[in-house]
Amino acid sequence: MKKNILLSFMLLQSVILSAQDKVQIRVTAASPAASYEQEVGSAKIKISYSRPLVRGRKIFGELVPFDKLWRTGASDCTVITTSEDISFGNNVLKTGSYSIFTIPSINEWTIIINTDTTLHGETGYDEKKDVMRFKVPVEKSSNFYETFTIDLNDINSKGEAFLKILWENTMVKIPIKSQEDDTIVALIEQHIIKGKTQDANLLFQAANYYYSTNRDYKQAIIWLLEAEKLNPENFYYPNLRQKIASELKDYTNAIEAAKRAITLADKEKMKTTIETLNKRIADWEIILKN
């Protein structure tokens, strides 16, 4: 009996030791990899990079020396990919993938875009493969960034944005712009301003684009009035006109456009829309009385 107990104990210990031999403790990556894609206008922009941590160290001026080439991250080089030509720091960045290097200084950084995306850090960097270099001022971030961050943000309806590089309390911003806005403005110039189109829907699209991109609201209203003459049964033309007139604080014309929109909405039994427009008219009438 004692021998059986002893044998069972030894077998149990063997199983425990065997299980312990298989245990592995994985160390978290010092610089976690990151990758994301962001639409800016009609362009799809992808950033792939590694994100080192501060970990109590002084970063700029010490860990990352001033006035020396930096990989702008950790591990392999940071890569930006764009699906179409974009404006990048007031330069044209052609469709493709590129590495991003920088030379940080106290008051400004030199931004470097290079065609070699195979590099590990700065090793093998060749200045002859640069496609652009330009300088951007250094700003102080209101937030402390423990983790090195590259962000695409402040995107607006014109397809403009900023690529932000942030670490510690340091921030630099690179302006980016899609070509979509230039293309649309050129089409408006060609077909509407110069071509004097008689296409009601095209006039509406131009007016709507001017409205969404905060351009000439008065011109947008002129195009909408032309569109309404060409197609007086389209609800969306006076409905957009009342919105723009309201933005201009031209409440008299906003009321007229809203009433016109209500007449057309009633034909389509757009009950909720009619209620909203009637409320807006009531609010504007109170403003005009005061």
TITI-871561 format. One line per 8 residues: their letters; for each residue y, z, x of N, C-alpha, C, O, CB. Coordinates in steps of 0.2 Angstrom, whole numbers, plus 5000, padded with zeros to 4 digits. Glycine has a CB too. Layout:
a) Y Z X Y Z X Y Z X Y Z X Y Z X | ... $
END
This chain:
mkknills) 4994 5000 5004 5000 5000 5000 5006 5000 5004 5011 4996 5003 5000 5006 4995 | 5006 5005 5009 5012 5005 5014 5013 4998 5018 5019 4996 5019 5011 5011 5019 | 5007 4995 5019 5008 4989 5023 5011 4984 5018 5015 4979 5021 5001 4987 5025 | 5009 4984 5012 5012 4979 5007 5019 4980 5006 5023 4975 5006 5008 4979 5001 | 5021 4986 5006 5029 4988 5005 5032 4985 5012 5038 4982 5011 5030 4995 5004 | 5030 4987 5017 5033 4985 5024 5033 4977 5024 5038 4974 5026 5029 4988 5030 | 5028 4974 5022 5028 4966 5022 5033 4964 5018 5037 4959 5020 5021 4964 5021 | 5034 4966 5012 5039 4964 5007 5046 4965 5010 5050 4961 5009 5038 4968 5000 $
fmllqsvi) 5047 4971 5013 5054 4972 5016 5055 4967 5021 5061 4965 5021 5054 4979 5018 | 5050 4966 5025 5052 4961 5031 5053 4954 5028 5057 4951 5031 5046 4961 5036 | 5050 4952 5023 5051 4946 5020 5058 4945 5017 5061 4940 5017 5045 4944 5014 | 5060 4951 5013 5067 4951 5010 5072 4951 5016 5077 4947 5015 5067 4958 5006 | 5071 4954 5021 5076 4954 5027 5076 4947 5029 5082 4945 5031 5074 4959 5032 | 5071 4944 5030 5070 4937 5032 5074 4932 5028 5078 4928 5030 5063 4934 5033 | 5074 4933 5021 5077 4929 5017 5085 4930 5017 5089 4925 5017 5075 4930 5009 | 5087 4936 5018 5094 4938 5018 5097 4935 5025 5102 4932 5025 5095 4946 5019 $
lsaqdkvq) 5093 4936 5030 5096 4933 5037 5096 4925 5036 5101 4922 5039 5091 4935 5042 | 5091 4922 5033 5091 4915 5032 5097 4913 5028 5100 4908 5030 5085 4912 5029 | 5099 4916 5023 5105 4915 5019 5111 4915 5023 5116 4911 5022 5105 4919 5012 | 5112 4921 5027 5118 4922 5031 5119 4916 5036 5124 4915 5037 5117 4929 5034 | 5113 4914 5038 5114 4908 5043 5117 4902 5040 5120 4898 5044 5107 4907 5046 | 5116 4901 5034 5119 4895 5031 5126 4896 5029 5130 4891 5027 5115 4893 5025 | 5129 4902 5029 5136 4904 5027 5141 4901 5032 5140 4901 5038 5137 4911 5026 | 5146 4897 5030 5151 4894 5034 5158 4896 5031 5159 4895 5025 5150 4886 5034 $
irvtaasp) 5162 4898 5036 5169 4900 5034 5173 4894 5036 5174 4893 5042 5171 4907 5037 | 5176 4891 5032 5180 4885 5033 5188 4887 5034 5191 4890 5030 5180 4879 5028 | 5190 4885 5040 5197 4887 5041 5202 4882 5038 5201 4876 5038 5199 4887 5049 | 5207 4884 5034 5212 4880 5031 5215 4875 5036 5217 4878 5041 5216 4884 5026 | 5216 4869 5034 5220 4864 5038 5227 4867 5040 5231 4869 5035 5220 4857 5035 | 5229 4867 5046 5235 4869 5048 5241 4865 5046 5246 4867 5044 5236 4869 5056 | 5239 4858 5045 5244 4854 5042 5241 4849 5036 5238 4844 5038 5247 4849 5048 | 5241 4852 5030 5237 4848 5025 5240 4841 5024 5246 4840 5024 5238 4852 5018 $
aasyeqev) 5235 4837 5023 5237 4830 5021 5239 4829 5014 5237 4833 5010 5231 4825 5022 | 5244 4824 5013 5247 4823 5007 5248 4816 5006 5249 4812 5011 5254 4827 5006 | 5248 4813 5000 5249 4806 4998 5251 4806 4991 5248 4809 4987 5243 4802 5000 | 5256 4802 4990 5258 4801 4983 5262 4794 4982 5264 4791 4987 5263 4807 4980 | 5262 4792 4976 5265 4785 4974 5271 4787 4969 5269 4790 4964 5260 4780 4972 | 5276 4784 4970 5282 4784 4965 5285 4778 4964 5286 4774 4968 5287 4789 4968 | 5286 4776 4957 5290 4770 4955 5297 4772 4956 5300 4777 4954 5288 4768 4948 | 5301 4767 4959 5308 4767 4960 5310 4760 4957 5309 4755 4961 5310 4769 4967 $
gsakikis) 5313 4760 4951 5314 4753 4948 5308 4749 4947 5303 4752 4945 5319 4749 4953 | 5307 4743 4950 5301 4739 4950 5297 4740 4956 5291 4737 4956 5303 4732 4949 | 5299 4744 4961 5295 4745 4967 5290 4751 4966 5292 4756 4963 5300 4746 4973 | 5284 4750 4969 5280 4756 4970 5280 4758 4977 5278 4754 4981 5273 4754 4967 | 5282 4764 4978 5283 4767 4985 5278 4772 4986 5277 4777 4982 5290 4769 4986 | 5274 4772 4991 5269 4777 4993 5270 4780 5000 5272 4777 5004 5262 4773 4993 | 5269 4787 5000 5271 4791 5006 5264 4794 5008 5261 4797 5003 5276 4796 5005 | 5262 4793 5014 5256 4797 5016 5258 4801 5023 5260 4798 5027 5250 4792 5018 $
ysrplvrg) 5257 4807 5023 5259 4811 5028 5255 4818 5029 5252 4820 5024 5266 4812 5028 | 5256 4822 5034 5253 4828 5035 5259 4833 5035 5265 4832 5037 5249 4829 5041 | 5257 4840 5032 5263 4844 5031 5262 4851 5035 5258 4856 5032 5263 4846 5023 | 5265 4851 5040 5264 4857 5044 5268 4863 5041 5272 4862 5037 5267 4856 5051 | 5266 4869 5043 5270 4875 5040 5274 4879 5045 5273 4878 5051 5264 4880 5037 | 5279 4882 5043 5283 4886 5047 5280 4891 5051 5280 4892 5057 5289 4889 5043 | 5276 4895 5047 5272 4901 5050 5276 4906 5055 5274 4907 5060 5266 4898 5053 | 5282 4907 5052 5286 4912 5056 5290 4909 5062 5293 4913 5066 5282 4918 5058 $
rkifgelv) 5289 4903 5063 5292 4899 5069 5299 4897 5068 5301 4895 5062 5287 4894 5072 | 5303 4896 5073 5309 4892 5073 5307 4885 5074 5305 4883 5079 5314 4895 5078 | 5309 4881 5069 5307 4874 5069 5312 4869 5073 5310 4867 5079 5306 4871 5062 | 5317 4868 5070 5322 4863 5073 5326 4866 5079 5329 4871 5078 5326 4860 5068 | 5325 4862 5084 5328 4865 5091 5323 4868 5095 5325 4870 5101 5334 4869 5089 | 5317 4870 5092 5312 4874 5096 5306 4870 5096 5304 4866 5100 5312 4881 5094 | 5302 4871 5090 5296 4868 5089 5297 4860 5089 5293 4857 5092 5292 4870 5083 | 5302 4858 5085 5304 4851 5085 5310 4851 5089 5315 4852 5087 5304 4848 5078 $
pfdklwrt) 5310 4848 5096 5316 4848 5100 5321 4843 5097 5319 4838 5094 5314 4846 5107 | 5327 4845 5098 5333 4840 5097 5333 4835 5101 5331 4835 5107 5339 4844 5097 | 5335 4829 5099 5336 4823 5103 5330 4820 5106 5330 4817 5111 5341 4824 5108 | 5324 4821 5103 5318 4818 5106 5314 4815 5100 5314 4818 5094 5313 4824 5109 | 5310 4810 5101 5306 4807 5096 5301 4812 5093 5298 4815 5096 5302 4801 5099 | 5301 4811 5086 5296 4816 5082 5292 4812 5077 5295 4807 5074 5300 4821 5079 | 5286 4814 5077 5282 4810 5072 5283 4811 5065 5281 4807 5060 5274 4812 5073 | 5288 4816 5063 5290 4817 5056 5284 4819 5052 5283 4817 5047 5293 4811 5053 $
gasdctvi) 5282 4825 5055 5276 4828 5051 5271 4831 5056 5273 4834 5061 5272 4823 5047 | 5265 4829 5055 5259 4832 5060 5254 4827 5060 5253 4822 5055 5257 4839 5058 | 5249 4828 5064 5243 4823 5064 5245 4816 5065 5249 4814 5069 5239 4825 5058 | 5242 4812 5061 5243 4805 5061 5250 4803 5059 5253 4807 5056 5238 4800 5057 | 5253 4797 5061 5260 4796 5059 5261 4796 5052 5256 4794 5048 5262 4789 5063 | 5267 4797 5050 5269 4797 5043 5270 4789 5041 5273 4786 5045 5275 4801 5041 | 5267 4787 5035 5267 4780 5033 5270 4780 5026 5269 4783 5022 5260 4778 5033 | 5275 4775 5026 5278 4773 5019 5276 4766 5018 5275 4761 5022 5286 4773 5020 $
ttsedisf) 5274 4764 5011 5271 4758 5009 5276 4756 5003 5276 4760 4998 5264 4758 5007 | 5278 4750 5003 5282 4748 4997 5279 4741 4995 5277 4737 4998 5290 4747 4999 | 5279 4741 4988 5276 4735 4985 5280 4729 4984 5278 4723 4983 5274 4737 4978 | 5287 4730 4986 5292 4724 4986 5297 4726 4991 5298 4732 4993 5294 4723 4979 | 5301 4721 4992 5307 4722 4997 5312 4727 4993 5313 4727 4987 5311 4716 4998 | 5314 4732 4997 5319 4737 4995 5324 4738 4999 5324 4737 5005 5315 4744 4993 | 5330 4741 4997 5335 4743 5001 5333 4750 5004 5332 4755 5000 5342 4743 4997 | 5333 4751 5010 5331 4758 5013 5337 4760 5018 5337 4757 5024 5324 4757 5017 $
gnnvlktg) 5341 4764 5017 5346 4766 5021 5351 4761 5022 5354 4760 5028 5344 4769 5028 | 5352 4757 5017 5357 4751 5017 5354 4745 5022 5358 4741 5023 5363 4753 5020 | 5348 4745 5023 5344 4740 5027 5339 4737 5022 5337 4741 5017 5341 4742 5033 | 5336 4731 5023 5331 4728 5019 5324 4730 5022 5323 4728 5028 5332 4721 5018 | 5320 4734 5018 5313 4735 5021 5309 4730 5017 5308 4731 5011 5312 4743 5020 | 5306 4726 5021 5301 4721 5018 5295 4724 5015 5293 4729 5017 5299 4715 5023 | 5292 4721 5010 5285 4723 5007 5280 4724 5013 5280 4720 5017 5283 4717 5002 | 5277 4730 5012 5272 4732 5017 5271 4739 5019 5274 4743 5015 5273 4728 5024 $
sysiftip) 5268 4741 5024 5267 4748 5027 5270 4749 5033 5270 4744 5038 5259 4750 5027 | 5273 4754 5034 5277 4756 5041 5276 4763 5042 5275 4767 5038 5284 4754 5040 | 5277 4765 5049 5277 4772 5051 5284 4774 5051 5289 4770 5052 5274 4773 5058 | 5285 4781 5050 5292 4784 5050 5292 4788 5056 5288 4793 5056 5294 4787 5043 | 5297 4787 5060 5298 4792 5066 5306 4794 5065 5310 4791 5062 5297 4789 5073 | 5307 4800 5068 5314 4802 5068 5316 4805 5075 5312 4807 5079 5315 4807 5062 | 5322 4805 5076 5325 4809 5082 5330 4814 5079 5336 4812 5078 5329 4804 5087 | 5328 4820 5078 5332 4825 5075 5338 4828 5080 5336 4828 5086 5328 4831 5072 $
sinewtii) 5344 4828 5077 5349 4831 5081 5352 4837 5077 5350 4838 5071 5354 4826 5084 | 5357 4840 5080 5360 4846 5076 5364 4843 5070 5363 4846 5064 5365 4850 5080 | 5368 4838 5070 5372 4836 5065 5369 4829 5061 5372 4828 5056 5379 4835 5067 | 5365 4826 5065 5362 4820 5062 5356 4818 5064 5354 4820 5070 5367 4814 5063 | 5352 4814 5060 5345 4812 5063 5345 4804 5063 5349 4801 5059 5340 4814 5058 | 5342 4802 5068 5340 4794 5068 5334 4793 5065 5329 4796 5067 5340 4792 5076 | 5334 4789 5060 5328 4787 5056 5325 4780 5059 5329 4776 5060 5330 4786 5048 | 5319 4780 5061 5316 4774 5064 5310 4772 5059 5306 4776 5057 5313 4776 5071 $
intdttlh) 5310 4766 5058 5304 4762 5054 5301 4758 5059 5304 4753 5062 5307 4759 5048 | 5294 4759 5060 5290 4755 5065 5284 4752 5061 5282 4754 5056 5288 4760 5070 | 5282 4746 5064 5277 4742 5061 5270 4745 5062 5265 4743 5059 5277 4735 5063 | 5269 4749 5067 5263 4752 5069 5261 4758 5065 5264 4763 5066 5262 4754 5077 | 5256 4758 5061 5254 4763 5056 5247 4766 5059 5244 4770 5055 5253 4761 5049 | 5245 4765 5065 5239 4767 5067 5239 4773 5072 5234 4776 5075 5235 4762 5071 | 5245 4775 5073 5247 4780 5079 5245 4787 5077 5245 4789 5071 5254 4780 5081 | 5243 4791 5081 5242 4798 5081 5248 4802 5084 5249 4802 5090 5235 4801 5084 $
getgydek) 5252 4804 5080 5259 4807 5082 5263 4802 5086 5263 4796 5083 5257 4813 5087 | 5266 4804 5091 5270 4799 5095 5266 4795 5100 5269 4790 5103 5276 4803 5098 | 5260 4797 5101 5256 4793 5106 5255 4786 5105 5253 4784 5100 5249 4797 5107 | 5258 4782 5110 5257 4775 5109 5263 4771 5106 5263 4765 5105 5251 4773 5105 | 5268 4775 5104 5274 4773 5100 5277 4767 5105 5278 4769 5111 5279 4778 5099 | 5279 4762 5102 5282 4756 5105 5289 4754 5102 5289 4752 5096 5277 4750 5106 | 5294 4756 5105 5301 4754 5102 5302 4747 5100 5305 4745 5095 5306 4756 5107 | 5298 4742 5103 5299 4735 5102 5296 4734 5095 5298 4728 5092 5295 4731 5107 $
kdvmrfkv) 5292 4738 5092 5289 4737 5085 5294 4740 5080 5292 4740 5074 5282 4740 5085 | 5299 4743 5082 5304 4745 5077 5307 4740 5073 5308 4734 5075 5310 4749 5080 | 5308 4741 5066 5311 4736 5062 5318 4738 5060 5322 4734 5058 5307 4735 5055 | 5319 4744 5061 5326 4747 5059 5327 4754 5062 5322 4758 5063 5328 4747 5052 | 5333 4755 5064 5335 4762 5066 5342 4763 5063 5347 4759 5063 5336 4763 5074 | 5343 4769 5060 5350 4771 5057 5350 4778 5057 5345 4782 5058 5351 4768 5050 | 5356 4781 5056 5358 4788 5057 5359 4791 5050 5363 4787 5046 5363 4790 5062 | 5357 4797 5048 5359 4800 5042 5362 4807 5044 5359 4810 5048 5353 4800 5037 $
pvekssnf) 5366 4810 5040 5369 4817 5042 5364 4822 5040 5359 4821 5035 5375 4818 5038 | 5364 4828 5043 5360 4833 5041 5363 4838 5036 5369 4839 5036 5358 4838 5048 | 5360 4840 5031 5362 4844 5026 5358 4851 5026 5352 4851 5028 5362 4841 5019 | 5361 4856 5024 5358 4862 5023 5355 4863 5016 5358 4862 5011 5362 4868 5024 | 5348 4864 5016 5345 4865 5009 5346 4872 5006 5346 4877 5010 5337 4864 5010 | 5347 4872 5000 5348 4879 4996 5342 4883 4996 5342 4889 4995 5351 4878 4989 | 5336 4879 4997 5329 4882 4997 5326 4882 5004 5328 4878 5008 5325 4879 4992 | 5322 4887 5005 5318 4887 5011 5312 4884 5010 5308 4886 5005 5317 4895 5014 $
yetftidl) 5310 4879 5014 5304 4875 5014 5299 4878 5019 5300 4876 5025 5305 4868 5014 | 5294 4882 5017 5289 4884 5022 5285 4878 5024 5283 4878 5030 5285 4889 5018 | 5283 4873 5019 5279 4868 5021 5284 4861 5021 5288 4860 5017 5274 4867 5015 | 5282 4858 5027 5286 4851 5028 5285 4847 5022 5279 4846 5020 5284 4848 5034 | 5291 4844 5019 5290 4840 5013 5294 4834 5014 5300 4834 5016 5293 4845 5007 | 5291 4828 5011 5294 4822 5010 5294 4821 5003 5289 4820 5000 5291 4816 5015 | 5300 4820 5000 5301 4819 4993 5304 4813 4991 5309 4811 4994 5304 4826 4990 | 5302 4810 4985 5306 4804 4983 5309 4807 4976 5305 4808 4971 5302 4798 4982 $
ndinskge) 5316 4807 4976 5318 4810 4970 5325 4808 4968 5328 4803 4972 5319 4818 4971 | 5329 4811 4963 5335 4808 4961 5335 4801 4959 5340 4797 4961 5341 4809 4967 | 5330 4799 4956 5329 4792 4953 5333 4791 4947 5333 4795 4943 5322 4791 4952 | 5337 4785 4947 5341 4784 4941 5339 4777 4938 5335 4774 4941 5349 4784 4943 | 5342 4775 4933 5341 4769 4929 5342 4763 4933 5340 4758 4930 5344 4770 4922 | 5346 4763 4938 5347 4757 4942 5342 4756 4947 5343 4751 4951 5354 4758 4945 | 5337 4760 4947 5332 4760 4953 5334 4762 4959 5332 4760 4965 5330 4752 4953 | 5339 4767 4959 5341 4770 4965 5338 4777 4966 5336 4780 4961 5349 4771 4965 $
aflkilwe) 5337 4779 4972 5333 4786 4973 5335 4788 4980 5338 4785 4984 5326 4785 4972 | 5333 4794 4982 5333 4797 4989 5327 4799 4991 5323 4802 4988 5338 4803 4989 | 5325 4797 4997 5319 4799 5001 5322 4805 5005 5326 4805 5009 5316 4794 5005 | 5319 4811 5003 5322 4818 5006 5316 4820 5011 5311 4821 5009 5324 4823 5001 | 5319 4822 5017 5314 4826 5022 5317 4833 5022 5323 4834 5024 5315 4822 5029 | 5312 4838 5021 5314 4845 5020 5310 4849 5024 5304 4848 5024 5315 4847 5013 | 5313 4854 5028 5309 4859 5032 5313 4864 5034 5319 4863 5035 5305 4856 5038 | 5311 4871 5033 5315 4876 5034 5321 4876 5029 5320 4875 5023 5318 4877 5042 $
ntmvkipi) 5327 4876 5031 5333 4875 5027 5337 4868 5029 5342 4867 5027 5338 4881 5028 | 5333 4864 5032 5336 4857 5034 5334 4852 5029 5328 4852 5027 5334 4856 5041 | 5338 4848 5028 5337 4842 5023 5341 4836 5026 5347 4836 5028 5339 4844 5016 | 5337 4830 5026 5341 4824 5027 5339 4819 5021 5333 4820 5019 5339 4820 5034 | 5343 4815 5019 5342 4811 5013 5343 4803 5015 5348 4802 5018 5347 4813 5007 | 5338 4799 5013 5339 4792 5014 5339 4788 5008 5335 4789 5004 5333 4789 5018 | 5345 4785 5007 5346 4781 5000 5341 4775 5000 5340 4771 5005 5353 4779 5000 | 5338 4774 4994 5333 4769 4993 5335 4766 4986 5338 4769 4982 5326 4772 4992 $
ksqeddti) 5334 4759 4986 5336 4755 4980 5331 4750 4979 5330 4746 4984 5343 4753 4980 | 5328 4749 4973 5324 4743 4971 5329 4737 4970 5335 4738 4969 5320 4745 4964 | 5326 4731 4971 5330 4725 4970 5330 4723 4962 5334 4718 4961 5326 4719 4974 | 5327 4727 4958 5327 4725 4951 5334 4725 4948 5335 4720 4944 5322 4730 4947 | 5338 4730 4950 5345 4730 4947 5348 4724 4949 5352 4721 4944 5348 4736 4949 | 5348 4722 4955 5352 4716 4957 5349 4710 4954 5353 4705 4952 5351 4715 4965 | 5343 4709 4952 5340 4704 4949 5342 4703 4942 5344 4698 4939 5332 4704 4949 | 5342 4709 4938 5344 4709 4931 5352 4707 4931 5354 4703 4926 5343 4716 4928 $
valieqhi) 5356 4710 4935 5363 4709 4935 5364 4701 4936 5369 4698 4933 5367 4713 4940 | 5360 4698 4941 5361 4691 4942 5359 4687 4936 5363 4682 4935 5357 4689 4948 | 5354 4689 4932 5352 4686 4926 5358 4686 4921 5359 4681 4918 5345 4688 4924 | 5361 4692 4920 5366 4693 4915 5372 4688 4917 5375 4685 4913 5368 4700 4915 | 5373 4688 4924 5379 4684 4926 5378 4677 4925 5382 4673 4922 5380 4685 4934 | 5372 4675 4926 5370 4667 4925 5369 4665 4918 5372 4660 4916 5363 4666 4928 | 5366 4669 4914 5365 4667 4907 5370 4669 4902 5371 4666 4897 5358 4669 4905 | 5373 4675 4903 5378 4677 4898 5385 4677 4900 5389 4674 4896 5376 4685 4897 $
ikgktqda) 5387 4679 4906 5394 4679 4908 5396 4672 4909 5401 4669 4907 5395 4683 4914 | 5392 4668 4913 5394 4661 4914 5391 4656 4909 5394 4651 4907 5391 4659 4922 | 5384 4657 4907 5381 4653 4903 5383 4653 4896 5381 4649 4892 5374 4654 4904 | 5386 4659 4894 5388 4659 4887 5383 4658 4882 5383 4654 4877 5394 4655 4885 | 5377 4662 4883 5371 4661 4879 5372 4662 4871 5377 4666 4870 5366 4665 4881 | 5369 4659 4867 5369 4660 4860 5362 4663 4858 5360 4663 4852 5370 4653 4856 | 5359 4667 4862 5353 4670 4861 5354 4677 4859 5356 4681 4864 5348 4670 4867 | 5353 4679 4853 5355 4686 4851 5351 4691 4854 5354 4696 4856 5354 4687 4843 $
nllfqaan) 5345 4690 4855 5341 4695 4859 5343 4696 4866 5342 4702 4868 5333 4693 4858 | 5344 4691 4869 5347 4691 4876 5353 4695 4877 5354 4699 4881 5347 4684 4879 | 5358 4694 4872 5364 4698 4872 5363 4705 4871 5366 4709 4874 5369 4695 4866 | 5358 4707 4866 5356 4714 4865 5353 4717 4871 5355 4722 4873 5351 4714 4859 | 5349 4713 4875 5346 4716 4881 5351 4717 4886 5350 4722 4890 5340 4711 4884 | 5356 4713 4887 5361 4714 4892 5365 4720 4890 5367 4724 4894 5366 4708 4892 | 5367 4721 4883 5371 4726 4881 5367 4733 4882 5370 4738 4885 5372 4726 4874 | 5360 4733 4881 5356 4739 4882 5356 4741 4889 5355 4746 4891 5349 4737 4879 $
yyystnrd) 5355 4736 4893 5355 4737 4901 5361 4740 4903 5361 4745 4907 5353 4731 4905 | 5367 4737 4901 5373 4740 4903 5374 4748 4900 5377 4752 4904 5379 4736 4900 | 5371 4749 4894 5371 4756 4891 5367 4760 4895 5369 4766 4897 5369 4756 4884 | 5361 4758 4897 5356 4763 4900 5358 4764 4908 5356 4769 4911 5349 4760 4900 | 5362 4759 4911 5364 4760 4918 5371 4762 4918 5374 4762 4924 5363 4754 4921 | 5374 4764 4913 5381 4767 4913 5386 4762 4916 5390 4764 4920 5382 4773 4917 | 5386 4756 4913 5391 4751 4915 5396 4750 4910 5397 4755 4906 5387 4744 4917 | 5399 4744 4910 5405 4743 4906 5403 4743 4898 5400 4738 4895 5408 4736 4907 $
ykqaiiwl) 5404 4749 4895 5402 4750 4888 5406 4745 4883 5403 4743 4878 5403 4757 4886 | 5412 4744 4885 5416 4740 4880 5413 4732 4880 5413 4729 4875 5424 4739 4883 | 5411 4730 4886 5408 4724 4887 5402 4723 4883 5400 4718 4879 5407 4722 4894 | 5398 4729 4883 5391 4729 4880 5393 4729 4872 5389 4725 4869 5388 4736 4881 | 5398 4732 4870 5399 4731 4862 5401 4724 4860 5399 4722 4855 5405 4736 4861 | 5405 4721 4865 5407 4714 4863 5400 4709 4863 5400 4705 4858 5411 4711 4869 | 5396 4711 4867 5389 4707 4867 5385 4709 4860 5382 4704 4857 5385 4708 4873 | 5385 4715 4858 5382 4717 4852 5385 4714 4846 5382 4712 4841 5382 4724 4852 $
leaeklnp) 5392 4713 4846 5395 4710 4840 5393 4703 4840 5392 4700 4834 5403 4711 4841 | 5393 4700 4846 5391 4693 4846 5383 4692 4843 5382 4687 4839 5391 4690 4853 | 5379 4697 4845 5372 4696 4843 5372 4697 4836 5367 4694 4832 5368 4702 4847 | 5376 4702 4833 5376 4703 4826 5378 4697 4822 5375 4696 4816 5380 4709 4824 | 5382 4693 4824 5384 4687 4821 5379 4682 4821 5378 4678 4816 5391 4684 4824 | 5375 4682 4826 5370 4677 4827 5364 4679 4823 5360 4675 4820 5368 4676 4834 | 5362 4685 4822 5357 4688 4819 5359 4694 4815 5358 4700 4817 5351 4690 4823 | 5362 4694 4809 5365 4699 4805 5360 4704 4802 5362 4709 4799 5370 4697 4800 $
enfyypnl) 5353 4702 4802 5348 4706 4799 5344 4711 4804 5340 4714 4802 5343 4702 4795 | 5346 4711 4810 5343 4715 4815 5346 4722 4815 5352 4723 4817 5343 4712 4822 | 5342 4727 4813 5344 4734 4813 5346 4737 4820 5351 4740 4821 5339 4739 4811 | 5343 4734 4825 5344 4737 4832 5351 4736 4835 5353 4739 4840 5338 4735 4837 | 5354 4730 4833 5360 4728 4836 5366 4733 4834 5369 4736 4838 5362 4721 4834 | 5367 4734 4827 5372 4739 4826 5370 4746 4827 5374 4751 4829 5374 4739 4818 | 5364 4748 4828 5361 4755 4829 5363 4756 4837 5366 4762 4838 5354 4755 4829 | 5362 4751 4841 5365 4752 4848 5372 4753 4849 5375 4757 4852 5362 4747 4853 $
rqkiasel) 5375 4749 4844 5383 4749 4845 5386 4755 4843 5391 4758 4846 5385 4743 4840 | 5383 4759 4838 5385 4765 4836 5384 4770 4841 5389 4775 4842 5382 4768 4829 | 5379 4770 4845 5378 4775 4851 5383 4774 4856 5386 4778 4859 5371 4773 4854 | 5385 4767 4858 5389 4766 4863 5396 4768 4861 5400 4771 4865 5389 4758 4865 | 5398 4766 4855 5405 4768 4852 5406 4775 4852 5411 4778 4854 5406 4765 4845 | 5400 4779 4851 5401 4786 4851 5402 4789 4858 5406 4794 4859 5394 4789 4848 | 5399 4786 4863 5400 4788 4870 5407 4787 4872 5410 4790 4876 5395 4784 4874 | 5410 4781 4869 5417 4780 4870 5422 4784 4866 5428 4784 4867 5419 4772 4869 $
kdytnaie) 5419 4788 4862 5423 4792 4857 5427 4788 4853 5432 4790 4850 5428 4797 4861 | 5425 4782 4851 5428 4778 4846 5424 4779 4840 5420 4775 4838 5427 4770 4849 | 5426 4784 4837 5422 4787 4831 5423 4782 4825 5418 4782 4821 5423 4794 4829 | 5429 4779 4824 5430 4774 4818 5425 4769 4819 5422 4767 4814 5437 4772 4818 | 5424 4765 4824 5420 4760 4825 5412 4762 4825 5408 4759 4823 5421 4756 4831 | 5411 4768 4828 5404 4771 4828 5402 4772 4820 5396 4771 4819 5404 4778 4831 | 5407 4774 4816 5405 4775 4809 5403 4769 4806 5398 4768 4802 5411 4779 4805 | 5407 4764 4807 5406 4757 4804 5400 4754 4806 5396 4751 4802 5412 4752 4806 $
aakraitl) 5398 4755 4813 5392 4752 4815 5386 4756 4812 5380 4753 4811 5391 4752 4823 | 5386 4763 4812 5381 4767 4809 5380 4765 4802 5374 4765 4800 5383 4774 4810 | 5385 4764 4798 5384 4762 4791 5381 4755 4790 5376 4754 4786 5391 4762 4787 | 5382 4751 4795 5379 4744 4795 5372 4745 4797 5367 4742 4793 5382 4739 4800 | 5370 4749 4801 5363 4751 4803 5359 4754 4797 5353 4752 4796 5363 4755 4809 | 5363 4758 4794 5359 4762 4788 5357 4756 4783 5352 4757 4780 5364 4767 4785 | 5362 4752 4781 5360 4746 4776 5354 4743 4778 5350 4741 4774 5366 4742 4776 | 5353 4741 4785 5347 4737 4787 5341 4742 4787 5336 4740 4786 5349 4734 4794 $
adkekmkt) 5342 4748 4789 5337 4753 4790 5334 4754 4783 5328 4755 4782 5339 4759 4793 | 5338 4754 4778 5336 4755 4771 5331 4750 4768 5326 4751 4765 5342 4756 4766 | 5332 4744 4771 5328 4738 4769 5321 4739 4772 5316 4737 4769 5330 4732 4771 | 5320 4743 4777 5314 4744 4781 5311 4751 4779 5306 4753 4782 5315 4743 4788 | 5315 4755 4774 5313 4761 4772 5312 4766 4778 5307 4770 4779 5306 4761 4768 | 5317 4766 4783 5317 4770 4789 5320 4777 4787 5326 4778 4789 5321 4767 4795 | 5317 4781 4783 5320 4787 4780 5323 4792 4785 5329 4794 4785 5315 4791 4776 | 5319 4793 4791 5321 4798 4796 5327 4796 4799 5332 4799 4801 5315 4800 4800 $
tietlnkr) 5327 4789 4801 5333 4786 4805 5339 4786 4800 5344 4788 4803 5331 4779 4806 | 5338 4785 4794 5344 4785 4789 5347 4792 4789 5353 4793 4789 5342 4783 4782 | 5343 4797 4789 5345 4804 4789 5349 4806 4795 5354 4809 4795 5339 4809 4788 | 5346 4804 4801 5350 4805 4807 5356 4802 4807 5361 4805 4810 5345 4803 4813 | 5357 4796 4805 5363 4792 4805 5368 4795 4801 5374 4795 4802 5362 4784 4804 | 5366 4797 4795 5371 4800 4790 5374 4807 4793 5379 4808 4792 5367 4801 4783 | 5369 4810 4796 5372 4816 4799 5377 4815 4805 5382 4818 4805 5366 4821 4802 | 5376 4810 4809 5380 4808 4814 5387 4806 4811 5392 4808 4813 5378 4802 4818 $
iadweiil) 5387 4802 4806 5393 4800 4802 5397 4806 4800 5403 4806 4801 5391 4795 4796 | 5393 4811 4797 5397 4817 4794 5400 4820 4800 5406 4823 4799 5392 4821 4791 | 5397 4821 4806 5400 4824 4811 5406 4821 4814 5411 4824 4816 5395 4825 4817 | 5406 4814 4814 5411 4810 4817 5417 4811 4812 5423 4811 4814 5409 4803 4818 | 5416 4811 4805 5421 4811 4801 5425 4818 4801 5431 4818 4800 5418 4810 4793 | 5421 4823 4803 5424 4830 4804 5429 4829 4810 5434 4832 4810 5419 4835 4805 | 5426 4826 4815 5430 4825 4821 5437 4822 4820 5442 4824 4822 5426 4822 4827 | 5436 4816 4816 5442 4812 4815 5447 4816 4810 5453 4814 4811 5440 4806 4811 $
kn) 5445 4820 4806 5450 4824 4802 5453 4830 4806 5459 4831 4804 5446 4827 4796 | 5450 4832 4811 5454 4837 4815 5458 4835 4820 5461 4839 4824 5448 4842 4818 $
END
